């Protein structure tokens, strides 16, 4: 990890840079795969599964027999953990239900909104070095609460042609309708355009590597909505001298083991803590099974000492971390001053892992500084709000003349006339 002490403000922009992910350079490759899936459907997806995932499949759909087999392969302890996480995620997201109320903007003019679930959504669950069954819950549970009628899931199979049983169990527990064995670009293209097997959806959710990110960006230009821009995962710990260096190091490493392009950051007012965390990271790193991945990630990670908490907060808000852990003596007052972050974890007993799995909040969050403008996935991500308005004779008399005047001044005479004929008729 890189140690930095009291950096000048002119250095901040350079210090806060993330590992570069230039998806634009991949667009030609990604576009070729997308276009072939659009024109050839299942045949293309099966061919790309053999090319990219090194597996020969006879069909893309996960069968009922495979679902039942997966349930038998999961031990009861993991089943109970998944059910607990599902319940907490459900409780938190159900509390976000929109309650539209009718508003009389003036006598005779009533306006309101209605929340409607997106009818067809696609969930992408990466394969790679770890089965992300937790992401299945984070996406499918709010989709179900929102009332999405069709929830489609794509995930790459293993070399044996099967999907990890925990992913299948989580999908069934959360209420996914249909599951398909497809990964990478071809999975995104399948959900964006539809194939003989995979239904076309209206919005695609889920993380992925740089090829998945590039594919989501391309299909979102014209054809389907996506959840948010995404990049490598990241965490910042904001700490003072009261923080526990063992906890801080564990939090940094829990992020670093995600992937080699992940970033872990400590911003602290304590030079002693910086040194203690460095030593503790080295001690804990040696014990990790995913040590090699974490080591490469830590090369992009920094332990920064600043002069005071005001500077620490300014630097934090400039960074806009995906995950922010606030481990300070007065963490509630410090957290009140955070304006740019995806998800915030307060105090010494709130690790990022809690939000990743089972506290109930969503772990699909804006990365790469997008927390300055984007929210994480929530119930709102799966709904649309439709506005309604009803105008009575009294209402059209009250606002009609203003509409006529505004329309006339914009030189839109037909707009004006739509009001004029009504005023004449009542």
C-alpha positions as CSV (number, residue, x, y, z in Angstrom):
1,X,0.0,0.0,0.0
2,X,1.1,3.6,-0.6
3,X,1.7,5.8,2.5
4,X,1.0,9.5,2.1
5,X,1.2,12.2,4.8
6,X,-0.4,15.7,4.6
7,X,-0.8,15.9,0.9
8,X,-1.2,19.4,-0.6
9,X,-4.6,20.1,-2.1
10,X,-3.0,20.5,-5.5
11,X,-2.1,16.7,-5.3
12,X,-5.6,15.5,-4.4
13,X,-6.9,14.8,-7.9
14,X,-3.9,12.6,-8.7
15,X,-4.1,10.9,-5.3
16,X,-7.8,10.0,-5.8
17,X,-7.4,8.4,-9.2
18,X,-8.9,4.9,-9.6
19,X,-7.3,2.1,-11.6
20,X,-8.0,2.9,-15.2
21,X,-10.8,1.0,-17.0
22,X,-10.9,2.2,-20.6
23,X,-14.1,0.4,-21.8
24,X,-14.1,2.5,-25.0
25,X,-11.1,0.5,-26.3
26,X,-13.2,-2.7,-26.1
27,X,-16.2,-1.3,-28.1
28,X,-15.2,-2.9,-31.4
29,X,-14.8,-6.4,-29.9
30,X,-18.0,-6.0,-27.9
31,X,-20.0,-4.6,-30.8
32,X,-19.0,-7.7,-32.9
33,X,-20.4,-10.1,-30.3
34,X,-23.5,-8.1,-29.8
35,X,-24.3,-7.9,-33.5
36,X,-23.8,-11.7,-33.9
37,X,-26.1,-12.4,-31.0
38,X,-28.7,-10.0,-32.5
39,X,-28.7,-11.8,-35.8
40,X,-28.1,-15.5,-34.8
41,X,-29.7,-15.7,-31.4
42,X,-29.1,-18.9,-29.4
43,X,-26.6,-20.3,-31.9
44,X,-24.3,-17.3,-31.4
45,X,-24.6,-17.4,-27.6
46,X,-23.8,-21.2,-27.5
47,X,-20.8,-20.6,-29.7
48,X,-19.5,-17.8,-27.5
49,X,-20.1,-19.9,-24.4
50,X,-17.7,-22.4,-25.9
51,X,-15.2,-19.7,-27.0
52,X,-15.2,-17.6,-23.8
53,X,-16.4,-19.8,-21.0
54,X,-14.9,-23.0,-22.4
55,X,-18.1,-25.0,-22.1
56,X,-20.2,-26.9,-24.6
57,X,-23.9,-26.5,-23.9
58,X,-26.9,-28.2,-25.6
59,X,-29.3,-25.5,-24.3
60,X,-29.2,-22.2,-22.4
61,X,-32.0,-22.6,-19.9
62,X,-31.5,-24.0,-16.4
63,X,-33.9,-27.0,-16.0
64,X,-36.1,-27.8,-13.1
65,X,-34.0,-30.9,-12.5
66,X,-30.9,-28.7,-12.1
67,X,-32.8,-26.4,-9.7
68,X,-33.8,-29.4,-7.5
69,X,-30.3,-30.8,-7.6
70,X,-28.8,-27.5,-6.5
71,X,-31.1,-27.4,-3.5
72,X,-29.8,-30.8,-2.3
73,X,-26.2,-29.6,-2.7
74,X,-26.5,-26.6,-0.4
75,X,-26.0,-27.3,3.3
76,X,-28.6,-26.1,5.8
77,X,-26.3,-23.5,7.3
78,X,-25.9,-21.7,4.0
79,X,-29.6,-22.0,3.2
80,X,-30.4,-20.4,6.6
81,X,-27.9,-17.6,5.9
82,X,-29.4,-16.9,2.5
83,X,-32.9,-16.9,4.0
84,X,-31.9,-14.5,6.7
85,X,-30.2,-12.2,4.3
86,X,-33.3,-12.3,2.0
87,X,-35.6,-11.4,4.8
88,X,-33.5,-8.4,5.9
89,X,-33.1,-7.2,2.3
90,X,-36.9,-7.6,1.8
91,X,-37.7,-5.7,5.0
92,X,-35.4,-2.8,4.1
93,X,-36.6,-2.5,0.5
94,X,-40.3,-3.0,1.3
95,X,-40.1,0.1,3.5
96,X,-39.2,2.1,0.3
97,X,-42.6,1.5,-1.3
98,X,-43.9,4.7,-2.9
99,X,-47.2,6.1,-1.7
100,X,-48.5,8.6,-4.2
101,X,-50.9,11.2,-2.9
102,X,-53.3,13.4,-4.8
103,X,-52.3,17.1,-4.8
104,X,-54.7,19.9,-5.7
105,X,-52.3,22.4,-7.2
106,X,-55.2,24.9,-7.4
107,X,-58.9,24.5,-7.1
108,X,-60.1,22.1,-9.9
109,X,-56.6,20.9,-10.9
110,X,-55.6,17.6,-9.3
111,X,-52.2,15.8,-10.0
112,X,-50.7,12.6,-8.7
113,X,-48.2,9.8,-9.4
114,X,-48.5,6.0,-9.5
115,X,-45.6,3.6,-9.1
116,X,-45.5,0.8,-11.6
117,X,-43.0,-2.1,-11.7
118,X,-40.8,-2.4,-14.8
119,X,-42.5,-5.4,-16.5
120,X,-39.3,-7.3,-17.6
121,X,-35.9,-7.0,-16.0
122,X,-32.7,-8.8,-16.6
123,X,-30.2,-9.6,-13.9
124,X,-26.5,-10.4,-14.7
125,X,-24.6,-12.4,-12.1
126,X,-20.9,-12.7,-12.8
127,X,-19.0,-16.0,-12.6
128,X,-15.3,-15.6,-12.2
129,X,-13.4,-16.4,-9.0
130,X,-16.4,-16.3,-6.6
131,X,-20.1,-17.3,-6.9
132,X,-22.0,-14.0,-6.2
133,X,-25.2,-15.5,-4.9
134,X,-25.5,-12.4,-2.6
135,X,-26.0,-10.3,-5.7
136,X,-28.9,-12.5,-6.8
137,X,-30.7,-11.5,-3.6
138,X,-29.7,-7.8,-3.9
139,X,-31.3,-7.6,-7.4
140,X,-34.1,-10.1,-7.4
141,X,-35.7,-9.3,-4.0
142,X,-36.4,-5.6,-4.8
143,X,-37.5,-6.6,-8.3
144,X,-40.1,-8.9,-6.8
145,X,-41.3,-6.3,-4.3
146,X,-41.6,-3.7,-7.1
147,X,-43.9,-6.1,-9.0
148,X,-41.7,-6.9,-12.0
149,X,-43.7,-9.5,-13.9
150,X,-40.7,-11.2,-15.5
151,X,-37.3,-11.5,-13.7
152,X,-34.7,-13.1,-16.0
153,X,-31.2,-14.1,-14.8
154,X,-28.1,-14.8,-16.8
155,X,-24.9,-16.2,-15.3
156,X,-21.9,-18.1,-16.8
157,X,-21.8,-21.8,-16.1
158,X,-18.7,-23.7,-14.9
159,X,-16.7,-26.0,-17.1
160,X,-19.1,-28.8,-16.2
161,X,-22.0,-26.9,-17.8
162,X,-23.7,-26.2,-14.5
163,X,-24.5,-23.0,-12.5
164,X,-23.2,-22.8,-9.0
165,X,-25.9,-24.3,-6.7
166,X,-25.8,-21.4,-4.3
167,X,-26.7,-19.0,-7.2
168,X,-29.6,-21.3,-8.2
169,X,-30.9,-21.6,-4.6
170,X,-30.7,-17.8,-4.0
171,X,-32.5,-17.2,-7.3
172,X,-35.4,-19.6,-6.4
173,X,-35.5,-18.1,-2.8
174,X,-35.7,-14.6,-4.2
175,X,-38.3,-15.3,-6.9
176,X,-36.4,-15.3,-10.2
177,X,-38.6,-16.6,-13.0
178,X,-36.1,-17.9,-15.5
179,X,-32.4,-18.6,-15.4
180,X,-30.0,-19.0,-18.3
181,X,-26.4,-20.2,-18.7
182,X,-24.8,-17.2,-20.4
183,X,-21.9,-15.0,-19.4
184,X,-20.2,-11.8,-20.5
185,X,-21.1,-9.8,-23.6
186,X,-23.3,-12.5,-25.0
187,X,-25.5,-12.5,-21.8
188,X,-26.0,-8.8,-22.0
189,X,-26.8,-8.9,-25.7
190,X,-29.3,-11.8,-25.1
191,X,-31.2,-9.8,-22.5
192,X,-31.1,-6.6,-24.5
193,X,-32.4,-8.0,-27.8
194,X,-33.8,-11.5,-27.0
195,X,-33.0,-14.8,-28.5
196,X,-35.1,-18.0,-29.1
197,X,-34.5,-18.9,-25.4
198,X,-33.8,-15.6,-23.6
199,X,-36.6,-13.0,-23.4
200,X,-35.8,-9.4,-24.2
201,X,-36.0,-7.2,-21.1
202,X,-36.5,-3.5,-20.6
203,X,-33.7,-2.9,-18.0
204,X,-30.5,-4.8,-17.2
205,X,-28.9,-4.9,-13.7
206,X,-25.8,-6.3,-12.3
207,X,-22.0,-6.0,-12.1
208,X,-19.4,-7.5,-14.3
209,X,-15.9,-7.2,-15.8
210,X,-14.8,-4.5,-18.3
211,X,-16.4,-6.4,-21.2
212,X,-19.7,-6.6,-19.4
213,X,-19.5,-2.9,-18.5
214,X,-18.7,-2.0,-22.1
215,X,-21.6,-4.2,-23.4
216,X,-24.1,-2.5,-21.0
217,X,-22.9,0.9,-22.1
218,X,-23.4,0.1,-25.8
219,X,-26.8,-1.6,-25.5
220,X,-28.0,1.3,-23.3
221,X,-27.4,3.9,-26.1
222,X,-30.7,3.0,-27.9
223,X,-32.2,-0.3,-26.9
224,X,-32.5,-1.0,-23.2
225,X,-32.0,0.8,-19.8
226,X,-29.2,-0.2,-17.4
227,X,-28.9,0.3,-13.6
228,X,-25.8,2.6,-13.5
229,X,-22.3,3.0,-14.8
230,X,-20.0,0.6,-13.0
231,X,-16.3,0.0,-12.4
232,X,-14.1,-1.9,-10.0
233,X,-15.3,-2.0,-6.4
234,X,-13.8,0.3,-3.8
235,X,-13.8,1.1,-0.1
236,X,-12.7,4.0,2.0
237,X,-12.2,3.9,5.8
238,X,-12.4,7.4,7.4
239,X,-10.8,7.0,10.9
240,X,-9.3,8.9,13.8
241,X,-7.0,7.8,16.5
242,X,-9.7,5.8,18.3
243,X,-10.1,3.4,15.4
244,X,-9.1,-0.3,15.9
245,X,-6.3,-1.0,13.4
246,X,-7.2,-4.7,13.3
247,X,-10.8,-3.8,12.2
248,X,-9.6,-1.2,9.7
249,X,-7.1,-3.6,8.1
250,X,-9.7,-6.3,7.9
251,X,-12.1,-3.9,6.1
252,X,-9.4,-2.8,3.6
253,X,-8.5,-6.5,2.8
254,X,-12.2,-7.5,2.5
255,X,-12.4,-5.0,-0.4
256,X,-8.9,-5.9,-1.8
257,X,-9.8,-9.6,-2.3
258,X,-12.7,-8.7,-4.7
259,X,-10.3,-8.3,-7.6
260,X,-6.9,-7.0,-8.8
261,X,-8.5,-3.7,-9.9
262,X,-10.3,-3.0,-6.6
263,X,-9.2,-0.1,-4.5
264,X,-9.0,0.2,-0.7
265,X,-8.3,3.6,0.9
266,X,-7.7,4.8,4.5
267,X,-8.0,8.5,5.2
268,X,-7.1,9.3,8.8
269,X,-6.1,12.1,11.1
270,X,-3.7,9.8,13.0
271,X,-0.1,8.9,11.8
272,X,0.1,6.2,14.5
273,X,-3.0,4.6,13.0
274,X,-1.6,4.7,9.5
275,X,1.5,2.7,10.7
276,X,-0.5,0.3,12.8
277,X,-2.9,-0.4,9.9
278,X,0.0,-1.0,7.5
279,X,1.5,-3.6,9.8
280,X,-1.9,-5.2,10.4
281,X,-2.7,-5.4,6.7
282,X,0.6,-7.2,6.1
283,X,-0.1,-9.7,9.0
284,X,-3.7,-10.5,7.9
285,X,-2.8,-10.6,4.2
286,X,-0.4,-13.5,4.8
287,X,-3.3,-15.6,6.1
288,X,-5.7,-15.0,3.2
289,X,-6.5,-17.8,0.6
290,X,-7.0,-15.0,-2.0
291,X,-3.7,-13.4,-1.0
292,X,-2.4,-13.0,-4.6
293,X,-5.5,-11.1,-5.7
294,X,-5.5,-8.9,-2.6
295,X,-1.8,-8.1,-3.1
296,X,-2.3,-6.8,-6.6
297,X,-5.3,-4.7,-5.4
298,X,-3.3,-3.2,-2.6
299,X,-0.8,-1.8,-5.1
300,X,-3.6,0.6,-6.1
301,X,-4.5,1.4,-2.5
302,X,-3.4,4.2,-0.2
303,X,-3.1,5.1,3.5
304,X,-3.4,8.8,3.7
305,X,-2.8,11.0,6.8
306,X,-4.4,14.5,6.8
307,X,-4.2,17.4,9.2
308,X,-7.7,17.3,10.7
309,X,-11.2,15.9,10.3
310,X,-12.4,18.9,8.2
311,X,-9.7,18.0,5.6
312,X,-10.5,14.3,5.9
313,X,-14.2,15.0,5.1
314,X,-13.3,17.3,2.2
315,X,-11.0,14.6,0.7
316,X,-13.7,11.9,1.3
317,X,-16.4,13.9,-0.5
318,X,-14.0,14.6,-3.4
319,X,-13.3,10.8,-3.6
320,X,-17.0,9.8,-3.4
321,X,-16.4,6.2,-2.4
322,X,-18.7,3.3,-3.3
323,X,-18.4,2.1,0.3
324,X,-17.4,4.4,3.2
325,X,-16.7,3.1,6.7
326,X,-16.7,5.9,9.4
327,X,-14.7,4.7,12.4
328,X,-14.3,7.8,14.6
329,X,-15.2,8.7,18.2
330,X,-18.1,10.9,17.0
331,X,-19.0,8.9,13.9
332,X,-22.6,10.2,13.7
333,X,-21.6,13.8,13.5
334,X,-18.9,13.0,11.1
335,X,-21.3,11.0,8.9
336,X,-23.8,13.9,8.8
337,X,-21.2,15.8,6.8
338,X,-20.8,13.1,4.2
339,X,-22.4,14.2,0.9
340,X,-20.8,11.8,-1.7
341,X,-20.8,8.1,-1.0
342,X,-22.7,5.0,-2.2
343,X,-23.2,3.3,1.2
344,X,-22.0,4.4,4.7
345,X,-21.1,2.1,7.6
346,X,-21.0,3.7,11.0
347,X,-18.9,2.8,14.0
348,X,-16.4,0.0,14.7
349,X,-19.0,-2.9,14.5
350,X,-20.4,-2.0,11.0
351,X,-18.1,-3.7,8.5
352,X,-18.7,-3.4,4.7
353,X,-19.4,-7.1,4.7
354,X,-22.6,-6.5,6.5
355,X,-24.0,-4.4,3.6
356,X,-22.5,-6.9,1.1
357,X,-24.6,-9.7,2.6
358,X,-27.2,-9.4,5.3
359,X,-27.9,-6.1,7.0
360,X,-30.6,-5.4,4.4
361,X,-29.1,-2.5,2.4
362,X,-28.3,-3.0,-1.3
363,X,-24.7,-3.7,-2.3
364,X,-25.1,-2.7,-6.0
365,X,-23.6,0.8,-5.7
366,X,-22.0,3.5,-7.8
367,X,-18.3,3.3,-8.2
368,X,-15.5,5.4,-9.8
369,X,-16.8,8.6,-8.3
370,X,-20.3,8.2,-9.7
371,X,-21.6,8.5,-6.2
372,X,-21.5,12.2,-6.8
373,X,-24.5,11.9,-9.1
374,X,-25.9,8.3,-8.8
375,X,-27.7,6.3,-6.0
376,X,-27.2,2.6,-5.4
377,X,-29.9,0.1,-6.5
378,X,-33.1,0.5,-4.5
379,X,-36.8,-0.3,-5.0
380,X,-37.0,2.8,-7.1
381,X,-34.6,1.2,-9.6
382,X,-37.2,-1.3,-10.5
383,X,-40.2,1.0,-10.9
384,X,-41.5,3.8,-13.1
385,X,-43.6,6.7,-11.8
386,X,-46.5,7.7,-14.1
387,X,-48.1,11.1,-13.5
388,X,-51.8,11.7,-13.7
389,X,-53.9,14.9,-13.8
390,X,-57.6,15.7,-13.8
391,X,-59.0,19.1,-14.5
392,X,-62.5,20.2,-13.8
393,X,-64.4,23.2,-15.4
394,X,-63.3,25.4,-12.5
395,X,-59.7,24.2,-13.0
396,X,-59.6,24.9,-16.7
397,X,-61.0,28.4,-16.1
398,X,-58.3,29.1,-13.5
399,X,-55.3,27.9,-15.5
400,X,-56.5,28.1,-19.0
401,X,-55.7,31.8,-19.7
402,X,-52.2,31.3,-18.4
403,X,-51.7,28.3,-20.7
404,X,-53.0,30.3,-23.7
405,X,-50.6,33.2,-22.9
406,X,-47.6,30.9,-22.5
407,X,-48.4,28.9,-25.7
408,X,-48.9,32.1,-27.7
409,X,-45.5,33.4,-26.6
410,X,-43.8,30.2,-27.6
411,X,-45.6,30.5,-31.0
412,X,-47.4,27.2,-30.5
413,X,-50.9,28.1,-31.6
414,X,-52.3,24.6,-31.7
415,X,-51.3,24.3,-28.0
416,X,-53.2,27.5,-27.3
417,X,-56.2,26.3,-29.3
418,X,-56.5,23.1,-27.3
419,X,-57.4,25.2,-24.3
420,X,-59.4,27.9,-26.2
421,X,-61.9,25.3,-27.6
422,X,-62.5,23.9,-24.1
423,X,-63.0,27.4,-22.5
424,X,-65.5,28.1,-25.2
425,X,-67.4,24.9,-24.6
426,X,-67.9,25.3,-20.8
